[in-house]
Amino acid sequence: MNFELVKPHLEDVEWEHSNGPLATYGDWPVETREEFAIVAAARLPMVREACESGKYDAIVLLGGGDPGGVAAREIGRRYNMPILSCGFSQMHVASMLGNRFSVIDMAEVHNTYYRDIIVQYGFERACASIRNVNFPLQRPGLDGTRQFFDEREKAKRGEQSDMVDAAVEQSVDAIENDGAEVITFGCSAAFWMQPFLQKRLNDLGWEVPVLEGYSCAIQLAKLMISLKVDASGLTFPSDHPKKWRKRKFI
């Protein structure tokens, strides 16, 4: 999804793409905590298989909500393999570009889940707000009148897009009222808006970076490979660590 955004970041990389596991809950995108948990559990055997294959230097997990991201990093640590995810990567890059960032997200239920991972990653003080444009993903009971696919095609044709307009409105509110200095996205189904939102904010005079998760994750994976580093063994200890701490800090 949105390959045109990430293609420049992959031109110097030998890469493969996996469609990931089939969702057992039904044929619709992940959005609730239950659905994220199901997808996370289904992803982990694939992550382990990729690590064990010895074919790769790093793994990038697609999807804005990082299902299974922390557990995948634990697996990768055992193979000295960096594993990056989109939300995690956006937050880290955003924290280097400004004091506080706001998240533009698509649906109420996804907002509440995304808040959880912000806290889990320790960015609750750096996150100014999560702003909702209310374009939920297709799922049972949704009438389909606000399709983000349609909005994306309108924007690409140079037509007016209600979704982009909503993202601009919420971003300006985040900047003026929440203290945001960087804008990120929650759901990966919103990543396509990055160039449109960046241009609209620039045209309004706001010199604010707009990030999307795929590019951030790929570039951080490349950086970790170049630096020859991976996650700390104290953050993700092995089953039988050589050294262990008597006290853990919160």
Kinemage of the C-alpha trace (Angstrom):
@kinemage 1
@onewidth
@group {chain A} dominant
@subgroup {mainchain}
@vectorlist {calphas} color= white
{ca met a 1} P 0.000 0.000 0.000
{ca asn a 2} L 1.310 3.443 -0.988
{ca phe a 3} L 4.371 1.952 -2.664
{ca glu a 4} L 5.045 5.199 -4.509
{ca leu a 5} L 5.890 6.823 -1.145
{ca val a 6} L 8.494 4.245 -0.170
{ca lys a 7} L 9.967 3.272 -3.539
{ca pro a 8} L 12.810 5.844 -3.287
{ca his a 9} L 13.828 4.380 0.081
{ca leu a 10} L 14.138 0.875 -1.372
{ca glu a 11} L 16.146 1.598 -4.508
{ca asp a 12} L 19.429 0.604 -2.828
{ca val a 13} L 17.930 -2.398 -1.006
{ca glu a 14} L 17.319 -6.016 -1.930
{ca trp a 15} L 13.921 -6.656 -0.403
{ca glu a 16} L 10.995 -9.027 -0.332
{ca his a 17} L 7.385 -8.400 0.630
{ca ser a 18} L 5.031 -10.712 2.516
{ca asn a 19} L 1.270 -10.206 2.580
{ca gly a 20} L 1.268 -11.389 6.183
{ca pro a 21} L -1.194 -13.755 7.849
{ca leu a 22} L -4.859 -14.059 6.984
{ca ala a 23} L -7.032 -12.431 9.626
{ca thr a 24} L -9.125 -15.093 11.359
{ca tyr a 25} L -11.727 -12.628 12.660
{ca gly a 26} L -13.052 -11.748 9.173
{ca asp a 27} L -12.294 -10.051 5.872
{ca trp a 28} L -11.782 -6.462 7.019
{ca pro a 29} L -8.866 -4.333 8.266
{ca val a 30} L -7.606 -4.401 11.836
{ca glu a 31} L -8.978 -1.639 14.066
{ca thr a 32} L -10.015 -2.891 17.544
{ca arg a 33} L -7.793 -4.150 20.375
{ca glu a 34} L -9.143 -7.675 19.812
{ca glu a 35} L -8.284 -7.566 16.121
{ca phe a 36} L -4.815 -6.186 16.805
{ca ala a 37} L -4.171 -9.012 19.301
{ca ile a 38} L -5.291 -11.666 16.790
{ca val a 39} L -3.075 -10.264 14.029
{ca ala a 40} L -0.128 -9.879 16.404
{ca ala a 41} L -0.270 -13.539 17.416
{ca ala a 42} L -0.556 -14.623 13.778
{ca arg a 43} L 2.432 -12.489 12.729
{ca leu a 44} L 4.974 -13.767 15.215
{ca pro a 45} L 5.593 -17.227 13.678
{ca met a 46} L 6.266 -15.488 10.358
{ca val a 47} L 8.723 -13.132 12.034
{ca arg a 48} L 10.524 -16.060 13.644
{ca glu a 49} L 10.670 -17.933 10.328
{ca ala a 50} L 12.148 -14.875 8.599
{ca cys a 51} L 14.752 -14.483 11.347
{ca glu a 52} L 15.687 -18.161 11.243
{ca ser a 53} L 16.073 -18.116 7.466
{ca gly a 54} L 19.228 -16.011 7.656
{ca lys a 55} L 18.189 -14.219 4.429
{ca tyr a 56} L 17.598 -10.770 5.878
{ca asp a 57} L 19.441 -7.996 7.682
{ca ala a 58} L 16.279 -6.392 9.089
{ca ile a 59} L 12.497 -6.703 9.091
{ca val a 60} L 9.968 -3.890 8.712
{ca leu a 61} L 6.457 -4.571 9.997
{ca leu a 62} L 3.791 -2.760 7.991
{ca gly a 63} L 0.694 -1.244 9.569
{ca gly a 64} L 0.356 1.933 11.594
{ca gly a 65} L -0.714 0.262 14.840
{ca asp a 66} L 2.326 -2.036 15.129
{ca pro a 67} L 0.492 -5.317 15.879
{ca gly a 68} L 2.999 -7.625 17.546
{ca gly a 69} L 5.753 -5.038 17.274
{ca val a 70} L 7.246 -5.385 20.752
{ca ala a 71} L 7.102 -9.181 20.757
{ca ala a 72} L 8.625 -9.232 17.264
{ca arg a 73} L 11.538 -7.115 18.499
{ca glu a 74} L 12.093 -9.660 21.271
{ca ile a 75} L 12.319 -12.409 18.657
{ca gly a 76} L 14.626 -10.335 16.473
{ca arg a 77} L 16.965 -9.597 19.388
{ca arg a 78} L 17.737 -13.315 19.683
{ca tyr a 79} L 18.969 -13.264 16.094
{ca asn a 80} L 20.674 -9.850 16.306
{ca met a 81} L 18.189 -8.577 13.742
{ca pro a 82} L 16.624 -5.101 13.920
{ca ile a 83} L 12.846 -5.189 13.596
{ca leu a 84} L 11.110 -1.877 12.986
{ca ser a 85} L 7.435 -0.947 12.942
{ca cys a 86} L 5.650 2.129 11.636
{ca gly a 87} L 4.188 3.733 14.750
{ca phe a 88} L 7.353 3.124 16.755
{ca ser a 89} L 9.501 4.627 14.001
{ca gln a 90} L 7.307 7.680 13.445
{ca met a 91} L 7.359 8.552 17.138
{ca his a 92} L 11.129 8.296 17.378
{ca val a 93} L 11.758 10.371 14.264
{ca ala a 94} L 9.139 12.931 15.336
{ca ser a 95} L 10.813 13.320 18.732
{ca met a 96} L 14.037 14.322 16.969
{ca leu a 97} L 12.330 16.970 14.839
{ca gly a 98} L 10.266 18.850 17.404
{ca asn a 99} L 9.313 19.024 21.056
{ca arg a 100} L 5.843 17.506 20.627
{ca phe a 101} L 3.976 15.684 17.876
{ca ser a 102} L 0.300 15.102 17.110
{ca val a 103} L -1.200 12.045 15.448
{ca ile a 104} L -3.798 12.275 12.673
{ca asp a 105} L -5.913 9.141 12.903
{ca met a 106} L -9.011 7.707 11.238
{ca ala a 107} L -11.463 6.237 13.761
{ca glu a 108} L -12.428 6.470 17.430
{ca val a 109} L -11.739 2.821 18.232
{ca his a 110} L -8.318 3.031 16.577
{ca asn a 111} L -7.563 6.248 18.492
{ca thr a 112} L -7.990 4.476 21.827
{ca tyr a 113} L -5.744 1.608 20.761
{ca tyr a 114} L -3.095 3.975 19.412
{ca arg a 115} L -3.061 5.836 22.716
{ca asp a 116} L -2.053 2.546 24.355
{ca ile a 117} L 1.035 2.120 22.173
{ca ile a 118} L 2.063 5.744 22.685
{ca val a 119} L 2.110 5.051 26.428
{ca gln a 120} L 3.816 1.692 25.927
{ca tyr a 121} L 6.622 3.310 23.934
{ca gly a 122} L 7.016 6.066 26.552
{ca phe a 123} L 5.943 8.971 24.326
{ca glu a 124} L 2.918 10.173 26.267
{ca arg a 125} L 4.686 13.418 27.251
{ca ala a 126} L 5.947 14.023 23.705
{ca cys a 127} L 2.539 13.418 22.120
{ca ala a 128} L 0.479 16.602 22.033
{ca ser a 129} L -2.735 14.916 20.869
{ca ile a 130} L -4.422 12.288 18.742
{ca arg a 131} L -6.738 13.984 16.244
{ca asn a 132} L -9.558 12.049 14.556
{ca val a 133} L -10.677 12.754 10.966
{ca asn a 134} L -13.425 10.090 11.304
{ca phe a 135} L -12.886 8.044 8.152
{ca pro a 136} L -13.114 4.545 9.690
{ca leu a 137} L -12.016 1.509 7.737
{ca gln a 138} L -14.568 -0.742 6.072
{ca arg a 139} L -16.031 -3.273 8.500
{ca pro a 140} L -19.416 -4.920 9.224
{ca gly a 141} L -22.111 -2.335 9.916
{ca leu a 142} L -20.360 0.527 8.121
{ca asp a 143} L -22.368 1.896 5.207
{ca gly a 144} L -19.300 2.753 3.127
{ca thr a 145} L -20.187 6.365 2.424
{ca arg a 146} L -16.764 7.641 3.574
{ca gln a 147} L -14.319 5.437 1.705
{ca phe a 148} L -10.704 6.489 2.148
{ca phe a 149} L -9.847 4.755 -1.154
{ca asp a 150} L -12.167 7.187 -2.956
{ca glu a 151} L -10.617 10.121 -1.099
{ca arg a 152} L -7.131 9.007 -2.077
{ca glu a 153} L -8.045 8.786 -5.760
{ca lys a 154} L -9.674 12.228 -5.661
{ca ala a 155} L -6.528 13.734 -4.155
{ca lys a 156} L -4.319 12.052 -6.743
{ca arg a 157} L -6.474 13.497 -9.522
{ca gly a 158} L -6.068 16.963 -8.038
{ca glu a 159} L -9.677 17.097 -6.874
{ca gln a 160} L -10.976 18.250 -3.508
{ca ser a 161} L -10.793 15.523 -0.857
{ca asp a 162} L -12.876 15.703 2.326
{ca met a 163} L -10.351 13.467 4.083
{ca val a 164} L -7.410 15.707 3.254
{ca asp a 165} L -9.441 18.770 4.234
{ca ala a 166} L -10.243 17.164 7.594
{ca ala a 167} L -6.580 16.280 8.120
{ca val a 168} L -5.555 19.868 7.388
{ca glu a 169} L -8.163 21.228 9.805
{ca gln a 170} L -7.151 18.843 12.590
{ca ser a 171} L -3.435 19.458 11.995
{ca val a 172} L -3.834 23.229 12.231
{ca asp a 173} L -5.856 22.810 15.428
{ca ala a 174} L -3.126 20.530 16.803
{ca ile a 175} L -0.462 23.116 15.980
{ca glu a 176} L -2.368 26.142 17.291
{ca asn a 177} L -4.131 24.609 20.296
{ca asp a 178} L -2.238 21.449 21.315
{ca gly a 179} L 1.360 22.589 20.863
{ca ala a 180} L 2.220 20.132 18.079
{ca glu a 181} L 5.435 20.839 16.172
{ca val a 182} L 5.440 17.639 14.069
{ca ile a 183} L 2.514 15.753 12.500
{ca thr a 184} L 2.368 11.958 12.211
{ca phe a 185} L -0.327 9.444 11.251
{ca gly a 186} L -1.977 6.660 13.231
{ca cys a 187} L -3.467 4.152 10.795
{ca ser a 188} L -1.396 3.179 7.760
{ca ala a 189} L -4.523 3.737 5.652
{ca ala a 190} L -3.872 7.454 6.239
{ca phe a 191} L -0.196 7.423 5.198
{ca trp a 192} L -1.095 8.308 1.603
{ca met a 193} L -2.042 11.795 2.796
{ca gln a 194} L 1.541 12.707 3.747
{ca pro a 195} L 2.537 14.649 0.584
{ca phe a 196} L -0.878 16.324 0.325
{ca leu a 197} L -0.957 17.362 3.972
{ca gln a 198} L 2.663 18.526 3.884
{ca lys a 199} L 1.963 20.758 0.888
{ca arg a 200} L -1.231 22.182 2.337
{ca leu a 201} L 0.473 23.060 5.633
{ca asn a 202} L 3.416 24.597 3.775
{ca asp a 203} L 1.012 26.667 1.675
{ca leu a 204} L -0.583 27.933 4.893
{ca gly a 205} L 2.844 28.988 6.156
{ca trp a 206} L 3.306 26.234 8.749
{ca glu a 207} L 6.900 24.955 8.652
{ca val a 208} L 5.985 21.652 10.266
{ca pro a 209} L 7.281 18.205 9.199
{ca val a 210} L 4.655 15.594 8.275
{ca leu a 211} L 5.824 11.993 8.657
{ca glu a 212} L 4.468 8.649 7.462
{ca gly a 213} L 5.391 5.349 9.016
{ca tyr a 214} L 6.611 3.241 6.090
{ca ser a 215} L 9.437 5.598 5.178
{ca cys a 216} L 10.428 6.169 8.798
{ca ala a 217} L 10.581 2.432 9.513
{ca ile a 218} L 12.585 1.594 6.395
{ca gln a 219} L 15.098 4.379 7.006
{ca leu a 220} L 15.549 3.454 10.675
{ca ala a 221} L 16.092 -0.176 9.668
{ca lys a 222} L 18.788 0.932 7.222
{ca leu a 223} L 20.353 3.126 9.907
{ca met a 224} L 20.536 0.279 12.423
{ca ile a 225} L 22.121 -1.979 9.818
{ca ser a 226} L 24.711 0.702 8.988
{ca leu a 227} L 25.479 1.294 12.670
{ca lys a 228} L 25.597 -2.476 13.310
{ca val a 229} L 23.293 -2.114 16.305
{ca asp a 230} L 20.139 -3.796 17.530
{ca ala a 231} L 17.875 -3.502 20.560
{ca ser a 232} L 19.491 -3.737 23.982
{ca gly a 233} L 19.758 -7.160 25.531
{ca leu a 234} L 18.586 -5.574 28.782
{ca thr a 235} L 15.403 -4.343 27.102
{ca phe a 236} L 14.848 -7.744 25.492
{ca pro a 237} L 16.754 -10.306 27.611
{ca ser a 238} L 17.269 -13.834 26.346
{ca asp a 239} L 15.757 -16.866 28.041
{ca his a 240} L 19.017 -17.419 29.917
{ca pro a 241} L 20.885 -14.090 30.146
{ca lys a 242} L 24.554 -14.176 31.130
{ca lys a 243} L 23.991 -11.242 33.470
{ca trp a 244} L 20.816 -10.182 35.249
{ca arg a 245} L 19.776 -7.169 37.270
{ca lys a 246} L 18.522 -7.326 40.812
{ca arg a 247} L 16.425 -4.204 40.383
{ca lys a 248} L 14.298 -2.926 37.490
{ca phe a 249} L 13.290 0.698 37.096
{ca ile a 250} L 9.886 1.954 35.934
